[in-house]
Amino acid sequence: MDFIGLLVNIVLGALFYGLVIWIVGRLGLGLTVSGFGPAFIAAIVIAIISGLITWGLGLFNITIGTDFLGSIVSLIVAAVVLLLSGRFVAGLEVKGFVGALVGAVSIGVVTWLINWVLGIFNIA
């Protein structure tokens, strides 16, 4: 993949996750967002923070497994990432740690639903 293709994939991914965050915010599931612009910026900030956390864990050879315990740890990390993003992004408000947990699960469910619907229509 060339550099332009990589940039296009990054922008499309940020737009997709911005849409997901905006939907979750509109549904009031643990977080609120004032519009699509802050949701798009939140998607970028979440990606950066998640990347830094994953990189930091990799420095210490810490891996998160795919079993039940690994899923719980991933959920907690996602909630912490949402909490941190809420502090950096104007227009994104996370309603405490429980709200971050609900938001993280909601983002996962909405992402799965959108991918499922797109798969039904052979779009993605």
Secondary structure, 3 states (H helix, E strand, C coil): CCHHHHHHHHHHHHHHHHHHHHHHHHHCCCEEECCHHHHHHHHHHHHHHHHHHHHHHHHCCCCCCCCHHHHHHHHHHHHHHHHHHHHHCCCEEECHHHHHHHHHHHHHHHHHHHHHHHHHCCCC
